[in-house]
Amino acid sequence: MAENAPPRWDRRMQQRLSRGEAAALGEMYDRFAALVHSQANRMLDDEDAAGLVTREVFGYVWENPDMYDPKQGSMRAWLAFLTHRESVRRLRGAADGGDPEDPDDPGGPEDPDALDERVRRATAAARADYIVASMPAPLRAALELAYVQRRDYRQTAADLGVTADEARRRLRLGLQLLSTARTRPVEGAPPPGYGRAL
């Protein structure tokens, strides 16, 4: 199998969706809805809007399963891309003062530089969430103890049952991974032009 080939599950899921299998959409929803919803909520800071984005993303997948290109990345990455695009569209629509459901509603425009900064911050936050969720459990546990529960590295080491040097190593690696959220896209995410807008 090629190094960048998507998992077999992704290819099978696309085939099932292309055949119109409603059960496939349900299975995909069960597997990825929490990811889509949490990414949208992190970007929009609005539970209701995140729910709408989640429905839009899965509706788009149902109507356009052939838009997924396995050569561009995993199904998970494609869903994250679609979520990002729809969330940014809603942010821009809300910033314009218009109805995000109606792209022809001009609304009252927000300063474009301020909007771009909001989109950048929301994107970096969503990337950070993705990085934390996908990093190895030992790194995530060390970061949670040190930064959420406010333990120093010695207490973190004791709680994890590792040496102080190992705790410092885990914290350093976890922070290095998190620092990439602002500087580059998540590894394995689709390229900027992947797919079409929702």
N, C-alpha and C positions, 0 to 999 in steps of 0.2 A: 504494500500500500504506500502511496506517495506520502512524503513527510507532512505536507500541508493539506492532505485530504481530510474532509470533515468526517466526524464519526458516522458510523453506519446508521445510527438512530436518526441523525439529521437527514440523510438521504432518503431513508424509508418514510420519515414524517412528511417530507416534501411530496413524495410520490402519493402517499395516502391523501394529503390535502388536495393535490391536483385531481384526484379521482372524486373529490367531494365527500370524503368520509367525515361526517360530523364527529364521530368518536375520536378521530385524530386531533381535531381542534380541541376537544375536551381534554385529551391527554396533554396536549401542548400547553393549554391553559393551566392545568394542574401543576405542570412542571415549571412554568415560567411566569405566571401571573404575579407572584410576589416580587420577583425581580423587576418586572416592568412597572408595577405600582410603586415600589419603593424608589426606583430611579426617578420616575415622574414626580413623586411627592417631594423628593430631595431637590429637584430642579424648580418646581413650582411653589413649594411650601403651601400646598393647598390640597387637602384630602379629596375634596369633591372633584377638583380639576384632575387629580391623579387618577381617580376612578374613570373619568371621561377619557383620558389618554389611554388607559388600559383597554377600555372597550374599543377605542379607535384603532389601536395597534392590532388587536386580535381580529377586528373586523377587516382591516386591510389585509392581514395575512390570509384570512379565509377567502377573500375576493381575489387576491393576487399571489397565490402560492408560488407561481412560476417566477416571481420577481426575486426569490431567494436564489442566489448563485453560490453553490457549494464551493466554487473555486475562490470566492472572496472571503470565506470564513465560516465559522460555525453558525448554527441556527440561533444560538444564544447571542452571538455578536450581532447578528442581523436584527434580532428583536431589540437589543440595546440601542442599535443605530436608529431604528424606527421610533423608539421611545424618545430618544434625544431629539430627532427631527420634529416630532409632534409637540414635544414640550417647548422647544425653541419657538415653533410657530405660535403656540399659545402665549408664550411670554411676549413675543413681538406684537401679537394682536392685542393683548391686554395693555401693553405699553403705549400703543397707538390710541388707546381709549375706545377701541372698537370691539366688536363682537368677534372673538376668535373663531366662531363657527362661520362667519361671513367675511371672506377676504376683501369684499368690495366695500365694507363699512369703514370709512376713513378714520373716524374717531378723532381724538385730539392727540397729536404726536408728542412723544417723549423725546428728550434730547438723545440723538443717535449714539453719542459717546457713552452716555449713562446706560442706555439699553445694552450696548455692546459689552460694557463692563459687567452688567447683571448676567448676561448670557455666559460670559467667560467664567464668572464666579459659580454659577449654577452648573456649568459643564465640569469645572474642576471638582466641585463637591460630589457630583454624580460619579466621576472617575474615581475619586477617593473611596466612595462607598463600594464601588465595584472592586477596587484593589483590596480593600479590607475583607470583603466577602470571599474573594478568591485566593487570598494568601494562605499559606500553610497554617494549620491550626496552632502549632507552637508559637509562631510569630504573633498571630492574632491574640492569643491568650496573654502573652507578655505585654503587648501594647494595652490591652484592656486593663490589666492589673496596674500598670504604671501610669496610664493617662486617664482612665475612667475612675479607677478606685484609688488613685493618688498614692501608690506604693513606690518606694524608692527601689533601685535595682536589687539591693540586698533582700528586701521583703519580697520582691517579685521572685527572686531566685528561690527563697524558702517556700513560697506558696506553690511554685512549679516543681519543686524538688530537684533543682539543677544547681550547678555552681554559679557563683556570682559572675564569672567570666562568660558562661553560657547565657545567662540572663542578659548581660550587656550586649552580647553578639546578636541575640534575638531582637532586642530593642533596636539596635543599630540597623539590622537588615529590614525590619518592619518600617522604620522611619525612612530608610532609603527608598523602599517601594512606594511609600506614601508621597514622597517628594516628587515622584514622576507624574502625579495627578495634574500638576500645573504646567508641566513642561512638555509633555507628549501624550498622545493617545494611549489608551490601554493596549497592551500587547495582544494581538489576535483580533482586535476590533477591525471592522471593515474600513477601507480607505474612505477619505472624505466624500467621494462621489458615488459611494455604494448605493444602488437602488434609486428609487425616485421618491420625491416628496409624497407624503400622505395626501 
